[in-house]
Amino acid sequence: MTSLTAEHYLLDVKLRRDRVPSFDTYPFSLPAVKELGTLKLHPKVTFIVGENGSGKSTLLEAIATAWGFNPEGGTKNFNFGTRRSHSELHECLTLVKGIKRAKDGFFLRAESFFNVATEIENLGVGDSYGGRSLHEQSHGESFFAVMTHRFGGNGLYILDEPEAALSPARQLAMLVRMHELIAMNSQFVIATHSPILMAYPDADLYQIGESGLVRTAYEETEHFLVTKAFLGNPLGQLALLLD
């Protein structure tokens, strides 16, 4: 990783702790933020995983906003706002950028994707997304269409829980598309619960615990262990859960 450090677009994310008003208030009280110093990003893929409420999506949103993306999603050219709900965390972050400049980029998040699809129609730029209205496709189809048709390579792509829209088969297809884009000099930062997506081999994986973000091996994540235990003995696991 060291030899490639200067080759990717986003090297580090640093929390300016001197700018934090209080670590007892949201979002600075979240485990992902409270213990944050410097988060080093992998040249290809960085996964951020954690339990609901741990702050992974909040942190990802702040990174995307600090980069210049619309907080609800899209490219740097998207300026719409359906409802202001993002935190001020981005104002306390410093992004350390590499020497190469990203030619493309997108912030793709499941929870506000409907709003992004509407803005794409309003802007009349649907041809860049496959030529078919994203609203006339299923959530999963439209989500995957963005990755297939809009992501062009040489870019920074920040994805917040993309598996929410994708079946297991489509998650496998997403891994293939990610690999294609990485070969085209792309970098990904992904918040996810999916043990399928986080299995991508050439990546760094940070799990959020009480002590903050900790770099963790894939097989040691709670997501992998829980999924493996359940699939290895579903009837036994159900008996324990439902007894």
N, C-alpha and C positions, 0 to 999 in steps of 0.2 A: 504493500500500500504506500509506503514512504516514497518510492521512486515515481509514483504516479500522482503524488500530492498536488503538484502544480498544474496537472493536466485537466482536472475537473473544474466545474463552474463554481460550486459552493463547497468551500473547504471546512469551515468551522461555523458554529453558531455559539455566540457568547452572550451570557446574561450580564447586563450592566447592573450589578447589584446596588450600585450607588444611586441608581435611578428608581429603584423599587420603593414605593411609598410605605408598604408594610407587607411582611410575609405572613401576616395573620388574616389578610383579606384576599378574596378571589381576584384574579387567578393565581396570585403569587403564593397562595397557600397550598396549591395542588402539588402532589409529590413530584410530578415531571418538571415543575418550575422551581420549587422551594430549594432543592438541592443542586440546581443547575449551575455549572460553572462554564466549561467549554465542551460543547458536543462536536466531536470530530466526525465528519461525514465520509463515507466510503466513495471512491471514485465512480462506482457503478450503482450500487443499491444500498440504501440505509433503511432498515426496518425499525419502527418504533412500536412496541407492543406493550399492552398493559390492560388491567381490569377496567371496566366501565367506571368513569369518574376519576381515573388516575391523571388525566390531563393530556393524553397523547394528541387528541384532536385539537385541543386548545393550543398546544405547542405548535402543531403542524400549521394551523391557521395563522399563527403569529409569524412563523417563518415565511409562509407564502405572502402575507401582507407586507412584511419587511422587504421581500424581494421585489414587490411592486404589483403583485397579482391582486385582482379583486377579491375581497374577503369571502364572497359567496361562490367564487370559482371563475374559471375562464382564463383568458390571457391578460397581459398587461393593458390591452386596449379595451377591456370590459370595464365600464365605469358605472354600471347600474347598481342600485341598492334597493332590495325589496323590503328588508327590515334590518336596521342596524343592531346586530347582536354580537359582533366580535369584540373581544377585550382590547385593552390598551397594552397588552404584553409586547406587541411588536415594537412599541416605542422604547422598550428597554432591552432590545436585542441588537447586537452588532453582528452582521454577516461578513465573514471573511471570504472574499471571492478569489478565484484563481486567475491566472493570466489569460486564459482563454475566455472569450465572450460567447455566451449562449445565443444561438441564432433563433431558437424556438423555445417555447415553454408553455406550461398549462397547469393550472390548479384544478384538480378534479376531485370533487367531494360528493359523496352519495346523498347527504341530507339536503343539499340545496341544488341538486342537479336539474330539477324541474325548472327552477328560475333561470339557470344558465341556458337550458334548451329554449326557453321563451325568448331570452335576449338574442340568441342566435337567429331565431325567426325574425325578430324585430329589426335586426341589422341586415337581414337578407344575405347572409353568408353561408347558407346551408350547403352550397356546392362543396365547400371545404370539409364538410362532415359526411360526405357520401351522396349528397344530392337528394336525400329523402328526409322528410321532416322527422326530427327526433321525437316529436310528440306522437307520431303515427307508428312508432315502434314500441316494443316493450321496454321496461326500464333497463333490463340487461342488454337488449339489442342496441339501444341508443347509447348506453354507456360504453359498450365495446366498439361501437361505430366511431366514437370520438378517438379512441386509441388507434383504431385501424386507419382512419382517413385523415384525422386532424394532426396527430402527432407525427412530425416529419423528420425527427432526428436532430442531432446537434443541439439538444435542448435540455432544460431542467424541468422535470415533471414531478409535481408534488401531488400525491394521491392519498385521500383520506377515506379509509375503509371501503375500497373499491369492491370488495367481495360482497358487500350488501346488495349489489345489483346482479351478481353473477352466480350462476349455477356452478357446481364443482367442475363440470366439463369446460365451462367458459373460463373458469379460473386457470385451468391448465392451458387453455388457448391464450390467456393473458400472459402467462409465463413465456410462451413462445414469442408473442409480440414484444414483450419487454426485452427479451434476448436479442431480437432483431434490432430494436432501437438502441440498445446498449452497444451493439456492433457498429452503429451509426453515431458513435460518440455522444450518447445520451447518459444522463444521470437521473436516478430516481430517489425520492424520499417518500416512504410509504408508512402510514399508520394502518395497522391491520390486526384482525383477530384470526386470520386464516392460516392454518398450518400448511395449507397447500402453497400459498404465495410465499410465505416466509421460508420455504424450503429452497428458494433460489440459492445456488451454491456460492456464487462470488459476491458476497454481501456482508455487511455488518448488521448485527441485530442487537438492539438495546431493549431490555425489559425494564419496565417501571415498577419499582418497589418502594418501600418506605424510605429507603436511602436514595431515591431518585433513579436516574437512568444508569443501568448497569449493563455493560456489554456481556452477552450471554450466548452460549452455544445453542444452536437450534434444538438439539435433543434435550436440552435442559430447561427449555421454556415451559411454563405451565400449560400453554396451549397444546404443545406437542404431547406432554405427559398425560393430560386429561383425555385428549382425543385418542391416543394409543391405548390407554386403559379401557376406554369405553368400547372401541372397535374390537379390541382383543377379547372382550367378554361382555357383550351388550346385555344379555339376559341377567348375568350376575350383577352388573352395575345397576341395572334397573331394579333388581330385587332389593339392593341396598338402599337405593334412593326412595323407592315407593313403599317400602315396608313400614 
